[in-house]
Structures are given as C-alpha cells and as structure tokens.
C-alpha cells in the first residue's frame, strides 16, 4: 500500500499483493444520481439495490411513514442513517426503536420492519448469502460466479450479550485525528464514517493503495468525486484494461475489487462526504488500538 506520510493509515502499509493467474474483476460504478434505475414503492420511496461479493446494499430515498423493509433475515443487517433528516422506527425481536441520524443501527436476525419517519437517506447492508436480496440487485449477473480474488465472508464472533438492536450515534463520537474516521464493525461488516469535507481534496495529497483479498465499497452521500483505479498488469496482455478515472455524483456506489490500486478524490466545490464499507471486517484496522469504536461489543477472532 502507498499513503502520504501523515495519513493515519501509513502504518498499515504492506507488501504488494501476490500475483496469481486468477482474473481481476472490473470496478463498478453505480451513480444513482444519473443512470441507475430505481424501484419506486407504493408510497413513493425510491430504492436502489446493488451488491458486491459478500454484501447487498439497499439505498432508499424515503417518503415519511413508508415501510421500506419488512422481512426475515438469518443474519444481522446494518442501517446507516446518513444525516439529521434520516430517521426510522424499527421493530422486531420484541423490541421497538426510534432513531434519528446520523447513526449506525444494527438489527438482529429474525423478522423486522423498518418504517421511515423522515425524508433523509437510509442505507441497508445485508449479507449476500441472503439469496432473495442478492438476486434483487441490479448487478446480480456480475456475481453469477464468485469473484476468485475476493475471500469468502467468514462472520466474526457473536457480539457480547448476543444479537440485539444496537444504535451508535455519530454525535456521541468526537473527532480524533489519531483515528481513521469513525469505524464500527459487526460480525459481517466494517463501516467507516468520514467527516464531511468542504471543497476539493488536494490532488497532491491522495492515498493510492491496494487490498489483497477484499472489495471496498465507497458510498458517496454528498458532493462529487473521482475514483482513480488502476488494474495491475499480468502476463496476459489481452486482459489488461485502461485506468479508470470515474467521476460520480451523489448518491453513488463504487465497488473496488482487489488487487487494484485505488484512491478517491473529492472534487466538488461544496460539501463532499464518503462512507467506506467492507464485508467482512478489516483485520488491519481492527488491530489499531482505539480505532474501532464498538470493539468491546463485537470482538475480533481470538479475543
């Protein structure tokens, strides 16, 4: 990996990913603000569903009072309430919860219902082995065969006290330059809430890097970005592809496959805000003391 010297991730630098004969998947860019088709509920909420190897992402622009989700899952799901206008009433497992964002909410396995009580964006993360939801993804055909470079999801240990509704409010977490944003993990996911930025990112201070065996999902929730992605060359020149410098608006999702070299550059003149999603949790970030804010509730393997 390559980072600027003052980037908090610089201590995580590792050797270049191993070269194998397996094909490298192409990156995907789903710009919901332009071209990606939406499903419209009876109440008028607009939903987009895309997937990666190990996750399904549902992005909803809700109408107040609309039931945006009512189903039974075998595993936890994660709700991301993006801003102060994002709010939900959730029920399931004999519990009732009302939450206003920005927040991350963990919903336990079993039957649950999510009703939007506001107008702000709601994002759901579901494991891709929830087959019904994986099949609903607009890009489901891209994963008809598993991508060989992506490690299968192996859920981390059960949470302390068992699975239950858990809410993490961003306002409860002060900024700390020694951490890399606000990181949370569950058994299957790691989510990095970054502080919204004003104006473009300095093009002399980007952070191109690689991942050996996991995808990165970069969710743009405000502003405009360019995702710079370079696919390493192998011995088969017919498989080479040009660099991607994909400009996306908000909301949008980029799925960045291993072992591509990548970095994201905010270019909007106003507020730019990006959230990183990984399935499953990252071992390197988890090993950094104090980085994962709910590590005491979701232990790492071996702890």
C-alpha positions as CSV (number, residue, x, y, z in Angstrom):
1,X,0.0,0.0,0.0
2,X,1.1,3.6,-0.5
3,X,0.0,6.5,1.6
4,X,1.2,10.0,2.4
5,X,3.4,10.1,5.4
6,X,0.9,11.9,7.6
7,X,-2.0,9.7,6.6
8,X,-3.1,7.7,9.7
9,X,-3.2,4.5,7.6
10,X,0.5,4.8,6.7
11,X,1.4,2.3,9.5
12,X,-0.7,-0.3,7.7
13,X,1.4,-0.4,4.6
14,X,2.0,-3.9,3.3
15,X,3.8,-5.7,0.6
16,X,2.3,-5.7,-2.9
17,X,-0.5,-8.3,-3.3
18,X,0.6,-11.7,-4.6
19,X,0.2,-12.3,-8.3
20,X,-1.9,-15.2,-9.4
21,X,-3.4,-16.4,-12.6
22,X,-6.9,-15.5,-11.5
23,X,-8.7,-12.8,-13.3
24,X,-9.1,-9.4,-11.7
25,X,-12.7,-8.1,-11.7
26,X,-13.5,-4.8,-13.3
27,X,-14.5,-2.0,-10.9
28,X,-18.2,-1.0,-10.9
29,X,-19.7,2.5,-10.6
30,X,-23.4,2.9,-9.8
31,X,-24.3,6.6,-9.9
32,X,-27.9,6.7,-8.6
33,X,-28.0,10.5,-9.4
34,X,-27.7,9.8,-13.1
35,X,-28.4,6.4,-14.7
36,X,-29.1,3.6,-12.2
37,X,-32.8,2.6,-12.3
38,X,-34.7,2.9,-9.1
39,X,-37.6,0.8,-7.7
40,X,-40.4,3.0,-6.5
41,X,-42.6,1.8,-3.6
42,X,-46.3,2.3,-3.4
43,X,-45.7,5.2,-1.0
44,X,-43.2,6.8,-3.4
45,X,-39.9,5.9,-1.8
46,X,-37.1,5.3,-4.3
47,X,-34.8,2.3,-3.7
48,X,-31.6,1.2,-5.5
49,X,-30.2,-2.3,-4.8
50,X,-26.6,-3.3,-5.8
51,X,-24.3,-6.0,-4.4
52,X,-20.7,-6.9,-4.1
53,X,-19.2,-10.4,-3.5
54,X,-20.2,-10.5,0.2
55,X,-22.9,-7.8,0.6
56,X,-26.1,-6.3,-0.7
57,X,-26.6,-2.6,-0.4
58,X,-30.1,-1.0,-0.4
59,X,-30.2,2.7,-0.8
60,X,-33.5,4.4,-0.1
61,X,-34.7,7.9,-0.5
62,X,-37.8,7.6,1.6
63,X,-41.2,9.1,2.0
64,X,-42.2,9.7,5.6
65,X,-44.3,6.9,7.0
66,X,-43.3,4.4,4.3
67,X,-42.4,0.8,5.4
68,X,-39.1,0.5,3.5
69,X,-38.3,-3.0,4.8
70,X,-40.3,-5.9,6.2
71,X,-38.7,-9.3,6.0
72,X,-37.0,-12.1,8.0
73,X,-33.2,-12.5,7.7
74,X,-30.9,-15.2,9.0
75,X,-28.2,-12.7,9.9
76,X,-27.8,-9.2,11.3
77,X,-28.3,-6.2,9.0
78,X,-26.9,-2.7,9.3
79,X,-28.8,0.5,8.8
80,X,-26.9,3.7,8.0
81,X,-28.9,6.9,8.8
82,X,-26.9,9.4,6.8
83,X,-27.9,12.8,8.2
84,X,-30.2,14.6,10.6
85,X,-33.2,14.2,8.3
86,X,-32.8,10.4,8.3
87,X,-34.9,8.7,10.9
88,X,-36.6,5.3,11.4
89,X,-38.9,3.4,13.6
90,X,-37.8,-0.2,13.8
91,X,-39.5,-3.2,15.3
92,X,-38.5,-6.9,15.7
93,X,-37.4,-9.4,18.3
94,X,-40.0,-8.0,20.6
95,X,-38.3,-4.5,20.6
96,X,-39.3,-1.1,19.3
97,X,-36.7,1.5,18.3
98,X,-36.9,5.1,17.1
99,X,-33.6,6.6,15.8
100,X,-32.6,9.8,14.1
101,X,-29.3,10.1,12.4
102,X,-26.5,10.4,11.6
103,X,-26.3,6.9,13.1
104,X,-25.4,3.3,12.5
105,X,-28.0,0.8,13.7
106,X,-27.5,-3.0,14.0
107,X,-30.7,-5.0,13.5
108,X,-30.6,-8.6,14.9
109,X,-31.5,-11.7,12.9
110,X,-35.2,-12.6,12.5
111,X,-38.2,-10.7,11.4
112,X,-38.0,-6.9,11.4
113,X,-39.8,-3.9,10.0
114,X,-38.3,-0.6,9.2
115,X,-40.5,2.5,8.8
116,X,-39.0,5.8,7.7
117,X,-40.1,8.7,9.9
118,X,-38.1,11.3,8.0
119,X,-37.0,12.2,4.5
120,X,-33.3,11.6,4.7
121,X,-31.4,8.8,3.1
122,X,-31.3,5.3,4.6
123,X,-28.8,2.7,3.6
124,X,-29.1,-1.0,4.5
125,X,-26.3,-3.6,4.4
126,X,-27.3,-7.3,4.2
127,X,-25.1,-10.4,3.7
128,X,-25.1,-11.7,0.2
129,X,-26.0,-15.2,1.4
130,X,-29.5,-13.8,1.9
131,X,-30.3,-15.1,-1.5
132,X,-33.6,-13.3,-2.1
133,X,-31.9,-9.9,-1.7
134,X,-28.8,-10.8,-3.6
135,X,-31.0,-11.7,-6.6
136,X,-32.8,-8.3,-6.5
137,X,-29.5,-6.4,-7.1
138,X,-29.3,-4.6,-10.3
139,X,-25.8,-6.1,-10.9
140,X,-26.6,-9.6,-9.7
141,X,-25.4,-11.1,-13.0
142,X,-21.9,-9.8,-12.3
143,X,-21.7,-12.3,-9.4
144,X,-23.3,-15.3,-11.1
145,X,-19.9,-16.8,-10.4
146,X,-17.9,-15.8,-7.3
147,X,-15.0,-13.4,-8.0
148,X,-12.0,-15.6,-7.2
149,X,-9.8,-12.9,-5.8
150,X,-12.3,-12.0,-3.0
151,X,-12.1,-14.0,0.1
152,X,-15.5,-15.6,1.2
153,X,-17.2,-13.9,4.1
154,X,-16.4,-15.6,7.4
155,X,-18.6,-13.9,10.2
156,X,-16.6,-12.8,13.2
157,X,-17.6,-13.9,16.8
158,X,-21.0,-13.4,18.2
159,X,-21.5,-9.9,19.9
160,X,-21.1,-9.6,23.6
161,X,-24.6,-10.2,25.2
162,X,-25.9,-11.8,22.0
163,X,-27.6,-10.2,18.9
164,X,-29.9,-7.3,19.7
165,X,-30.7,-3.8,18.4
166,X,-27.7,-1.6,18.9
167,X,-27.5,2.1,18.0
168,X,-24.4,4.2,17.5
169,X,-25.0,8.0,17.1
170,X,-22.3,9.9,15.3
171,X,-22.8,12.9,17.7
172,X,-21.6,10.7,20.5
173,X,-18.2,10.3,18.9
174,X,-15.9,13.3,18.9
175,X,-13.4,13.8,16.2
176,X,-9.9,12.4,16.9
177,X,-7.0,12.9,14.4
178,X,-5.4,9.8,15.8
179,X,-8.2,7.6,14.5
180,X,-9.2,7.0,10.9
181,X,-12.7,8.5,10.9
182,X,-15.4,6.7,12.9
183,X,-15.1,3.0,12.5
184,X,-17.7,0.5,13.5
185,X,-17.9,-3.3,12.9
186,X,-20.4,-6.1,13.2
187,X,-19.9,-9.8,12.6
188,X,-20.0,-9.2,8.8
189,X,-19.3,-5.5,8.1
190,X,-17.0,-2.7,8.9
191,X,-18.2,0.9,8.2
192,X,-16.1,4.0,8.2
193,X,-17.9,7.3,8.6
194,X,-15.6,10.0,7.5
195,X,-16.1,13.7,8.4
196,X,-17.7,15.6,5.5
197,X,-15.2,17.8,3.8
198,X,-15.5,21.3,2.3
199,X,-14.3,21.8,-1.2
200,X,-11.9,19.7,-3.3
201,X,-9.2,17.3,-2.0
202,X,-5.7,18.5,-2.6
203,X,-4.6,16.5,-5.6
204,X,-1.0,16.4,-4.2
205,X,-2.2,14.5,-1.1
206,X,-4.0,11.5,-2.4
207,X,-3.6,8.0,-0.9
208,X,-3.4,5.3,-3.6
209,X,-3.3,1.8,-2.1
210,X,-4.4,-1.8,-2.7
211,X,-6.2,-4.6,-0.8
212,X,-5.1,-8.2,-1.2
213,X,-8.3,-10.1,-1.0
214,X,-11.3,-7.9,-0.2
215,X,-13.5,-5.5,-2.0
216,X,-14.0,-1.9,-0.9
217,X,-17.4,-0.3,-1.3
218,X,-17.2,3.5,-1.4
219,X,-20.6,5.2,-0.9
220,X,-20.8,8.8,-1.8
221,X,-23.6,10.6,0.0
222,X,-22.8,14.2,-0.8
223,X,-20.7,16.0,-3.4
224,X,-18.7,14.9,-6.4
225,X,-15.8,12.5,-6.5
226,X,-13.4,10.9,-9.0
227,X,-12.5,7.3,-8.2
228,X,-9.0,6.6,-9.6
229,X,-8.5,2.9,-10.1
230,X,-5.6,1.1,-11.8
231,X,-5.7,-2.6,-12.6
232,X,-2.3,-4.3,-12.3
233,X,-0.9,-5.8,-15.5
234,X,-0.4,-9.6,-15.6
235,X,1.4,-11.7,-18.3
236,X,-1.8,-11.9,-20.4
237,X,-1.9,-8.6,-22.3
238,X,-5.4,-9.4,-23.6
239,X,-6.7,-9.0,-20.0
240,X,-5.2,-5.6,-19.5
241,X,-7.6,-2.7,-19.0
242,X,-7.1,1.1,-19.0
243,X,-7.1,3.1,-15.8
244,X,-10.4,4.3,-14.5
245,X,-10.9,7.9,-13.6
246,X,-14.6,7.7,-12.9
247,X,-16.4,10.9,-12.0
248,X,-19.5,10.2,-9.8
249,X,-22.1,12.3,-8.1
250,X,-24.2,11.6,-5.0
251,X,-25.6,9.3,-4.2
252,X,-23.4,6.7,-5.8
253,X,-21.6,3.4,-5.1
254,X,-18.2,2.3,-6.3
255,X,-17.2,-1.4,-5.9
256,X,-13.5,-1.6,-6.0
257,X,-12.0,-5.1,-6.5
258,X,-8.7,-6.5,-5.2
259,X,-5.9,-6.0,-6.0
260,X,-6.5,-2.8,-7.9
261,X,-4.6,0.4,-6.9
262,X,-7.2,3.0,-5.9
263,X,-7.9,6.3,-4.3
264,X,-10.9,8.6,-4.2
265,X,-10.7,12.4,-4.8
266,X,-13.3,14.8,-3.7
267,X,-13.7,17.5,-6.4
268,X,-17.0,19.2,-5.5
269,X,-16.8,22.9,-4.5
270,X,-19.2,22.4,-1.6
271,X,-19.7,19.6,0.9
272,X,-18.2,16.2,0.0
273,X,-18.9,13.1,2.1
274,X,-17.9,9.5,1.5
275,X,-18.5,6.3,3.6
276,X,-16.4,3.2,3.2
277,X,-17.9,-0.3,3.6
278,X,-16.1,-3.6,3.9
279,X,-17.6,-7.2,4.2
280,X,-16.2,-8.7,6.4
281,X,-14.4,-6.5,9.0
282,X,-10.8,-5.5,8.3
283,X,-8.2,-7.2,10.4
284,X,-5.6,-4.4,9.9
285,X,-7.9,-1.6,11.0
286,X,-9.2,-3.8,13.9
287,X,-5.6,-4.2,15.1
288,X,-5.1,-0.4,15.7
289,X,-5.9,0.5,19.3
290,X,-8.9,2.7,19.7
291,X,-9.9,2.7,16.0
292,X,-12.9,0.5,16.1
293,X,-15.4,2.3,18.4
294,X,-17.6,-0.7,19.3
295,X,-14.8,-3.3,19.6
296,X,-15.9,-4.1,23.1
297,X,-19.3,-5.3,21.8
298,X,-18.1,-7.0,18.6
299,X,-14.9,-8.9,19.5
300,X,-12.3,-9.9,16.9
301,X,-11.5,-13.5,16.2
302,X,-9.3,-15.0,19.0
303,X,-10.2,-12.3,21.6
